Structures are given as structure tokens and as C-alpha cells.
Amino acid sequence: MSTFGLVHGGGFAAWCWEWLIPELEARGHGVTTVDLMPEDLAVGAARCAEVVSRAFAAFNDLVLVGHSLAGLIIPLVVAQHSMKRLVFLHALLPRPGQTVVDQLGAEPDMFNPEMFTAKAPFWEDEAVAIRFLLHDCPPELAHDAFRRLRPEPGVLGSEVTPLSAWPEVPCAYIVCTDDRTTTPAWARRAARERLGVEAIEIPGGHCPFLSRPGHLAEALERCG
């Protein structure tokens, strides 16, 4: 059995795993989480990696899972804490020496272009949050999730990644086939080209820990 360290993406907090944790525990796995505050994200990926490493210091051989923006953080944690595996949950992947903006210039299919036409950020506009993040969640759950979202400072997407080289640790990637943020096509290709793995695919949108926790637990079990 594995112990999963769960790192949420931008706009979320540790609460987002509340539906996934019992699914993993029912399968006999251990789970631990961390809260990255907006002020941590505003300092950059290196600071976030320090927060994650401190939060998980008591755990050895973790399967470290990063959702979305946390894909820019979890490779940095390996330098501070030994890991069994890194799992990228429909996550961004850093390129040493580049920003996410640099990557987008070279890979224009990276993001769903409709996101750039939104008139407000997802943490301010419920319709935007549902359109791109929560579209496959039950309405009451989507509404509750929107109310708990936090601002996303945006620093991690604009800074040059502190990652100088990919760590030598096994990796896995989970693609959400109906994701409306980072495109599934880009995610599949990036997993293959950068991590050397074929992505594990699950149905649903960007937040399967809310909409499909059972599917996600099964996929994570395959990774662990």
C-alpha cells in the first residue's frame, strides 16, 4: 500500500481532497495533505516546495500528487525529500529555463483558448468557474466549491522555473479527458515527451477529486 501526499492546484486548498481521501483510505492507502496559501504561491514555486516538504517531513516514500498548477511545484520537492513517485494530475510540467508563458508561445495548444476570453477570474465569477473547472460536478457541490476558491496570484505561471533538471524519480500522469483548461491533447503529448510515460486517462473535467473521486482513486492506485 502507498501513502499519497496530495498537493492542490491554484485557487484551491486542502479541502478539495475531502471526497478523495475516504476513497483512498477504503483501498488501504495512507493520505496526507498540505495547504498552500495565496501568499505562498505569490512568492513562487521554490517557496511552495519548501512548504510542501515541511508538511510531509514525517512521511517516507510518498507518492506525491500535484494537481494543475502544482505540477510546477512537486518536481522541486524531490531535492528536499525522498519520493517513491511523482504523479501529475492534469498538471502543468515545468521546462528548465522557461516560464509557462514561454511554453505557451512554443506550444499554443497548451491551454483551451476559450479561457482567455473569460471576463473575470474563476475565483470571482461562478459561471466562469463552472464553465472551466466544475462543469461535471453536481450543482450544489459546484456552488459550494466556488464559494471556497481562493485568488490565484499567477506568479508560478510567470516566473522562470527554479527547476534546473528533472529529478530521477519515477513519474506518472493522469489526464482528464473532458478537461477545459489545459488541453487533454497537450497533456498526453507532454507526458510522453517530457516524462516518458503514457498518460492514464479518466473521464471528466479538471477537478475529478470533486466530480469523480472513485475514478481518481482507482487511477492513483495504478500509479502508486
Residue frames as qw, qx, qy, qz and C-alpha x, y, z in Angstrom:
[[0.000, 0.886, 0.463, 0.000, 0.00, 0.00, 0.00],
 [0.426, 0.375, 0.011, 0.824, 1.08, 3.59, -0.60],
 [0.170, -0.700, -0.381, 0.579, 0.91, 6.89, 1.22],
 [0.353, 0.635, 0.391, 0.565, -0.26, 9.70, -1.04],
 [0.229, -0.477, -0.188, 0.827, 0.81, 13.28, -0.43],
 [0.293, 0.706, 0.587, 0.267, -1.79, 15.49, -2.13],
 [0.236, -0.343, 0.012, 0.909, -0.85, 18.98, -3.32],
 [0.349, 0.748, 0.534, -0.181, -3.72, 21.13, -4.56],
 [0.453, 0.404, 0.335, 0.720, -3.61, 23.49, -7.52],
 [0.075, 0.043, -0.090, 0.992, -4.08, 27.24, -7.70],
 [0.454, -0.281, -0.220, -0.816, -7.34, 28.59, -6.34],
 [0.803, -0.325, -0.464, -0.185, -7.95, 25.52, -4.20],
 [0.255, -0.615, 0.602, -0.441, -6.86, 24.42, -0.73],
 [0.001, 0.190, -0.973, 0.131, -6.57, 21.15, 1.17],
 [0.569, 0.202, 0.507, -0.616, -10.38, 20.96, 1.47],
 [0.610, 0.419, -0.363, -0.566, -10.63, 19.93, -2.18],
 [0.339, 0.256, -0.904, -0.042, -9.44, 16.39, -1.34],
 [0.478, -0.157, 0.574, -0.646, -12.25, 15.73, 1.18],
 [0.870, 0.211, 0.070, -0.441, -14.10, 13.40, -1.22],
 [0.679, 0.485, -0.552, 0.009, -10.98, 11.59, -2.47],
 [0.087, -0.515, 0.750, -0.407, -9.42, 10.79, 0.91],
 [0.715, -0.105, 0.551, -0.417, -12.05, 8.23, 2.02],
 [0.874, 0.428, -0.118, -0.197, -11.83, 6.55, -1.39],
 [0.456, 0.584, -0.634, 0.221, -8.08, 6.06, -0.99],
 [0.293, -0.400, 0.717, -0.490, -8.34, 5.03, 2.66],
 [0.866, 0.064, 0.257, -0.424, -11.01, 2.46, 1.80],
 [0.845, 0.449, -0.289, 0.018, -8.45, 0.90, -0.52],
 [0.880, -0.347, -0.098, 0.310, -5.95, 0.67, 2.33],
 [0.545, 0.445, -0.066, 0.708, -3.77, 3.66, 1.44],
 [0.361, -0.585, -0.315, 0.655, -2.50, 6.45, 3.66],
 [0.262, 0.757, 0.314, 0.509, -3.17, 10.09, 2.76],
 [0.362, -0.570, -0.222, 0.703, -1.71, 13.41, 3.84],
 [0.311, 0.812, 0.353, 0.346, -2.41, 16.91, 2.51],
 [0.408, -0.233, -0.102, 0.877, -0.95, 20.41, 2.60],
 [0.152, 0.903, 0.385, -0.115, -2.43, 23.90, 2.41],
 [0.466, 0.088, 0.176, 0.863, -0.64, 26.34, 0.11],
 [0.021, 0.782, 0.387, -0.487, -1.82, 29.84, 0.96],
 [0.475, 0.845, 0.176, 0.174, -2.05, 32.60, -1.70],
 [0.150, -0.931, 0.331, 0.046, 0.92, 34.30, -0.01],
 [0.676, -0.303, 0.618, 0.265, 2.98, 31.12, -0.51],
 [0.663, 0.501, 0.487, 0.268, 2.02, 30.95, -4.17],
 [0.196, 0.979, 0.037, 0.033, 2.84, 34.66, -4.56],
 [0.376, -0.759, 0.481, 0.226, 6.45, 34.02, -3.53],
 [0.468, 0.561, -0.607, -0.315, 6.98, 31.33, -6.16],
 [0.908, 0.040, -0.382, -0.168, 7.49, 27.62, -6.72],
 [0.482, 0.297, -0.672, 0.478, 10.63, 27.30, -4.58],
 [0.278, -0.261, 0.492, -0.782, 8.81, 28.65, -1.52],
 [0.831, -0.055, -0.061, -0.551, 5.85, 26.36, -2.20],
 [0.789, 0.194, -0.577, 0.081, 8.19, 23.36, -2.43],
 [0.159, 0.296, -0.672, 0.660, 9.58, 24.25, 0.99],
 [0.570, -0.169, 0.282, -0.753, 6.07, 24.39, 2.45],
 [0.899, 0.080, -0.289, -0.319, 5.21, 21.01, 0.94],
 [0.608, 0.289, -0.670, 0.314, 8.46, 19.45, 2.13],
 [0.099, -0.274, 0.614, -0.734, 7.90, 20.65, 5.70],
 [0.723, -0.091, 0.103, -0.677, 4.31, 19.44, 5.71],
 [0.953, 0.115, -0.218, -0.178, 5.32, 15.95, 4.58],
 [0.122, 0.685, -0.676, 0.242, 8.60, 15.67, 6.51],
 [0.564, -0.304, 0.677, -0.361, 7.32, 12.82, 8.69],
 [0.888, 0.289, 0.278, -0.225, 6.48, 10.61, 5.71],
 [0.253, -0.470, 0.730, 0.427, 8.91, 8.45, 3.73],
 [0.171, 0.058, 0.884, 0.432, 8.47, 7.08, 0.20],
 [0.387, 0.531, 0.386, -0.648, 5.47, 9.24, -0.56],
 [0.353, 0.451, 0.638, 0.514, 3.60, 9.14, -3.81],
 [0.061, -0.468, -0.154, 0.868, 3.49, 12.91, -4.32],
 [0.291, 0.599, 0.691, 0.281, 0.47, 14.06, -6.33],
 [0.080, -0.369, -0.021, 0.926, 0.28, 17.54, -7.84],
 [0.360, 0.675, 0.644, 0.013, -2.90, 18.90, -9.41],
 [0.296, 0.913, 0.237, 0.149, -2.84, 21.53, -12.15],
 [0.128, 0.913, -0.269, 0.278, -0.51, 24.38, -11.14],
 [0.673, -0.612, 0.413, -0.048, 1.12, 22.15, -8.51],
 [0.922, 0.283, 0.111, 0.241, 2.84, 20.33, -11.36],
 [0.362, 0.786, -0.234, 0.443, 5.29, 23.25, -11.28],
 [0.411, -0.726, 0.398, -0.382, 5.99, 22.59, -7.59],
 [0.932, -0.276, 0.202, -0.119, 6.25, 18.86, -6.96],
 [0.849, 0.366, -0.196, 0.326, 9.44, 18.20, -9.00],
 [0.124, 0.719, -0.386, 0.564, 11.23, 20.69, -6.73],
 [0.719, -0.551, 0.226, -0.358, 10.25, 18.78, -3.58],
 [0.974, 0.086, -0.168, 0.128, 12.38, 15.79, -4.57],
 [0.454, 0.556, -0.401, 0.569, 15.56, 17.75, -3.80],
 [0.252, -0.512, 0.440, -0.694, 14.37, 18.17, -0.21],
 [0.678, -0.118, 0.556, -0.466, 12.52, 14.92, 0.46],
 [0.060, -0.153, 0.932, 0.324, 12.77, 11.41, -0.99],
 [0.669, 0.238, 0.097, -0.698, 9.75, 10.32, -3.03],
 [0.614, 0.065, 0.784, 0.057, 8.50, 6.99, -4.31],
 [0.343, 0.424, 0.657, 0.521, 6.82, 8.56, -7.32],
 [0.124, 0.315, 0.059, -0.939, 5.55, 11.86, -8.71],
 [0.249, 0.512, 0.805, 0.167, 2.01, 11.90, -10.10],
 [0.042, 0.139, -0.131, -0.981, 0.86, 14.81, -12.22],
 [0.246, 0.542, 0.781, -0.188, -2.92, 15.21, -12.15],
 [0.367, 0.776, 0.396, 0.326, -3.78, 17.06, -15.35],
 [0.433, -0.783, -0.010, 0.446, -0.91, 19.30, -14.37],
 [0.350, 0.900, -0.258, 0.007, 1.48, 21.75, -15.92],
 [0.911, -0.119, 0.049, 0.392, 5.02, 20.49, -16.43],
 [0.136, -0.909, 0.199, 0.341, 7.95, 22.87, -15.99],
 [0.807, 0.471, -0.026, 0.356, 10.66, 23.27, -18.59],
 [0.607, -0.504, -0.027, 0.614, 14.03, 24.27, -17.08],
 [0.318, -0.138, 0.244, 0.906, 14.96, 27.83, -18.05],
 [0.115, -0.355, -0.540, -0.754, 11.43, 28.76, -19.13],
 [0.354, 0.086, 0.445, -0.818, 8.22, 30.26, -17.83],
 [0.449, 0.414, 0.783, -0.116, 4.79, 28.85, -18.56],
 [0.372, 0.813, 0.061, -0.443, 4.29, 31.86, -20.83],
 [0.033, 0.579, -0.708, -0.403, 7.40, 30.79, -22.77],
 [0.317, 0.054, 0.945, 0.064, 5.97, 27.30, -23.09],
 [0.453, 0.639, 0.526, -0.332, 2.67, 28.63, -24.35],
 [0.263, 0.764, -0.292, -0.511, 4.45, 30.56, -27.08],
 [0.055, 0.396, -0.867, -0.296, 6.08, 27.36, -28.32],
 [0.038, -0.218, -0.974, -0.043, 3.05, 25.13, -27.67],
 [0.291, -0.097, -0.036, -0.951, -0.08, 27.17, -28.47],
 [0.660, -0.254, -0.571, -0.418, -2.35, 24.17, -27.93],
 [0.270, 0.089, -0.774, 0.566, -1.33, 24.01, -24.27],
 [0.173, 0.277, 0.590, -0.739, -4.44, 25.80, -22.97],
 [0.226, 0.643, 0.723, 0.109, -8.05, 25.92, -24.06],
 [0.217, 0.227, 0.148, 0.938, -8.20, 29.27, -25.90],
 [0.327, -0.690, -0.483, -0.428, -11.70, 29.92, -24.55],
 [0.582, -0.550, -0.393, 0.453, -10.19, 30.51, -21.10],
 [0.369, -0.117, 0.029, 0.922, -8.56, 33.70, -22.34],
 [0.131, -0.440, -0.419, -0.783, -11.94, 35.19, -23.28],
 [0.428, -0.601, -0.648, 0.189, -13.34, 34.94, -19.73],
 [0.004, 0.795, 0.082, 0.601, -14.34, 38.36, -18.38],
 [0.465, -0.726, 0.334, -0.381, -13.38, 37.58, -14.77],
 [0.167, 0.389, -0.892, 0.158, -11.09, 35.13, -12.96],
 [0.575, -0.223, -0.756, -0.221, -12.65, 31.84, -11.92],
 [0.350, -0.267, -0.704, 0.557, -12.46, 32.64, -8.19],
 [0.116, 0.211, 0.196, -0.950, -14.60, 35.77, -8.74],
 [0.576, 0.189, -0.245, -0.756, -17.20, 34.56, -11.23],
 [0.648, -0.055, 0.713, -0.260, -19.17, 31.39, -10.55],
 [0.798, 0.540, 0.110, -0.242, -20.17, 30.98, -14.19],
 [0.394, 0.726, -0.564, 0.001, -16.51, 31.02, -15.23],
 [0.307, -0.422, 0.820, -0.238, -15.58, 28.55, -12.50],
 [0.763, 0.181, 0.553, -0.281, -18.33, 26.16, -13.58],
 [0.688, 0.675, -0.137, -0.228, -17.56, 26.56, -17.28],
 [0.476, 0.657, -0.577, 0.098, -13.89, 25.62, -16.97],
 [0.007, 0.412, -0.822, 0.393, -13.38, 23.83, -13.66],
 [0.328, 0.021, 0.782, -0.529, -16.60, 22.44, -12.23],
 [0.525, 0.166, -0.342, -0.762, -18.83, 21.68, -15.22],
 [0.638, -0.031, -0.739, -0.214, -19.19, 17.97, -14.41],
 [0.092, -0.005, -0.770, 0.631, -19.83, 18.41, -10.68],
 [0.144, -0.656, -0.741, -0.014, -23.33, 18.20, -9.17],
 [0.049, 0.767, 0.165, 0.618, -24.74, 21.76, -8.99],
 [0.568, -0.813, -0.050, -0.119, -24.75, 22.00, -5.19],
 [0.820, -0.302, 0.116, 0.473, -21.19, 20.72, -4.97],
 [0.501, 0.448, 0.193, 0.715, -20.06, 23.10, -7.71],
 [0.166, -0.861, -0.125, -0.464, -21.64, 26.05, -5.90],
 [0.716, -0.691, 0.037, 0.095, -20.04, 25.09, -2.59],
 [0.787, -0.024, 0.160, 0.596, -16.66, 24.61, -4.25],
 [0.299, 0.676, 0.162, 0.654, -16.84, 28.02, -5.91],
 [0.394, -0.877, -0.064, -0.268, -17.53, 29.68, -2.56],
 [0.780, -0.556, 0.166, 0.232, -14.33, 28.15, -1.17],
 [0.742, 0.446, 0.066, 0.497, -11.99, 29.12, -4.01],
 [0.426, -0.711, 0.019, 0.559, -9.05, 31.43, -3.31],
 [0.359, 0.886, -0.196, -0.218, -7.31, 34.00, -5.53],
 [0.898, 0.071, 0.187, 0.392, -4.51, 32.63, -7.68],
 [0.226, -0.803, 0.139, 0.534, -1.59, 35.11, -7.68],
 [0.716, 0.697, 0.032, -0.027, -0.25, 33.94, -11.05],
 [0.157, -0.821, 0.531, 0.136, 3.43, 34.10, -10.10],
 [0.673, -0.187, 0.702, 0.142, 4.10, 30.43, -10.81],
 [0.693, 0.567, 0.429, 0.122, 3.00, 30.87, -14.40],
 [0.309, 0.943, -0.057, 0.107, 5.14, 33.96, -14.99],
 [0.376, -0.772, 0.503, 0.098, 8.38, 33.06, -13.21],
 [0.550, 0.472, -0.686, -0.060, 11.25, 31.11, -14.75],
 [0.914, -0.326, -0.211, -0.123, 11.01, 27.72, -13.09],
 [0.328, -0.763, 0.548, -0.100, 13.61, 27.11, -10.37],
 [0.931, -0.020, 0.364, 0.032, 13.89, 23.54, -11.70],
 [0.015, 0.724, -0.569, -0.389, 17.30, 23.08, -13.31],
 [0.316, 0.229, -0.872, -0.295, 16.84, 19.43, -14.33],
 [0.801, -0.245, -0.252, -0.485, 14.17, 16.78, -13.97],
 [0.457, -0.505, 0.674, -0.286, 14.67, 14.64, -10.85],
 [0.399, 0.205, -0.874, -0.190, 15.46, 10.96, -11.23],
 [0.366, 0.073, 0.758, -0.535, 12.26, 9.61, -9.74],
 [0.121, 0.326, 0.877, 0.332, 9.50, 7.58, -11.42],
 [0.253, 0.213, 0.085, -0.940, 6.64, 9.69, -12.75],
 [0.186, 0.445, 0.862, 0.153, 3.05, 9.16, -13.84],
 [0.157, 0.078, -0.104, -0.979, 0.49, 11.44, -15.46],
 [0.220, 0.484, 0.829, -0.173, -3.31, 11.38, -15.21],
 [0.067, -0.066, -0.380, -0.920, -5.31, 13.04, -17.99],
 [0.349, 0.454, 0.622, -0.535, -8.91, 14.14, -17.52],
 [0.368, 0.237, 0.715, 0.545, -10.45, 13.55, -20.94],
 [0.063, 0.804, 0.515, 0.290, -13.05, 16.34, -20.71],
 [0.423, -0.525, -0.170, 0.718, -10.76, 18.95, -19.18],
 [0.292, 0.869, 0.323, 0.234, -11.45, 22.54, -20.29],
 [0.284, -0.905, 0.199, 0.246, -8.25, 24.17, -19.00],
 [0.131, -0.540, 0.752, 0.355, -5.00, 22.54, -20.11],
 [0.755, 0.286, -0.277, -0.522, -5.97, 20.58, -23.19],
 [0.901, -0.172, 0.393, -0.067, -6.01, 16.78, -23.00],
 [0.823, 0.532, -0.038, 0.193, -4.10, 16.59, -26.29],
 [0.175, 0.792, -0.445, 0.379, -1.25, 18.68, -24.89],
 [0.613, -0.544, 0.484, -0.306, -1.26, 16.73, -21.62],
 [0.974, 0.087, 0.210, 0.017, -0.95, 13.39, -23.40],
 [0.681, 0.634, -0.163, 0.328, 1.88, 14.65, -25.58],
 [0.067, -0.794, 0.441, -0.413, 3.74, 16.35, -22.74],
 [0.807, -0.400, 0.391, -0.190, 3.52, 13.23, -20.57],
 [0.945, 0.250, 0.130, 0.167, 5.02, 11.16, -23.35],
 [0.553, 0.696, -0.158, 0.429, 7.72, 13.62, -24.43],
 [0.057, -0.752, 0.402, -0.520, 8.82, 15.00, -21.05],
 [0.634, -0.443, 0.516, -0.368, 8.13, 12.19, -18.61],
 [0.227, 0.325, -0.892, -0.218, 8.48, 9.24, -20.97],
 [0.247, 0.179, 0.893, -0.331, 5.12, 7.77, -19.90],
 [0.203, -0.375, -0.669, -0.609, 1.75, 7.12, -21.45],
 [0.299, -0.223, 0.314, -0.873, -0.89, 9.04, -19.54],
 [0.003, 0.329, 0.925, -0.189, -3.56, 7.25, -17.55],
 [0.208, -0.238, -0.303, -0.899, -6.92, 8.59, -18.72],
 [0.029, 0.410, 0.813, -0.412, -10.04, 9.11, -16.64],
 [0.055, 0.671, 0.557, 0.486, -13.34, 10.70, -17.68],
 [0.296, -0.841, -0.394, 0.225, -14.38, 14.15, -16.54],
 [0.204, 0.923, -0.012, 0.325, -13.15, 17.67, -16.14],
 [0.322, 0.647, -0.456, 0.519, -10.39, 19.46, -14.30],
 [0.305, -0.455, 0.565, -0.617, -11.46, 18.54, -10.76],
 [0.688, -0.066, -0.682, -0.238, -12.02, 14.76, -10.59],
 [0.240, -0.006, -0.765, 0.598, -11.38, 14.82, -6.82],
 [0.362, 0.152, 0.336, -0.856, -14.79, 16.55, -6.66],
 [0.675, 0.253, -0.194, -0.665, -16.69, 15.07, -9.58],
 [0.910, 0.151, -0.360, -0.138, -15.25, 11.54, -9.81],
 [0.316, -0.706, 0.594, -0.220, -13.30, 10.67, -6.65],
 [0.888, -0.081, 0.447, -0.073, -13.76, 6.94, -7.21],
 [0.786, 0.592, 0.011, 0.175, -12.31, 7.08, -10.73],
 [0.161, 0.849, -0.410, 0.292, -9.43, 9.18, -9.47],
 [0.617, -0.537, 0.545, -0.186, -8.68, 6.84, -6.57],
 [0.937, 0.167, 0.302, 0.059, -8.50, 3.90, -8.98],
 [0.599, 0.740, -0.137, 0.275, -6.12, 5.80, -11.25],
 [0.150, -0.810, 0.482, -0.299, -3.92, 6.83, -8.33],
 [0.832, -0.303, 0.454, -0.098, -3.82, 3.25, -7.13],
 [0.876, 0.429, 0.101, 0.198, -2.45, 2.25, -10.52],
 [0.302, 0.833, -0.293, 0.359, 0.24, 4.91, -10.13],
 [0.465, -0.724, 0.421, -0.287, 1.18, 4.01, -6.58]]
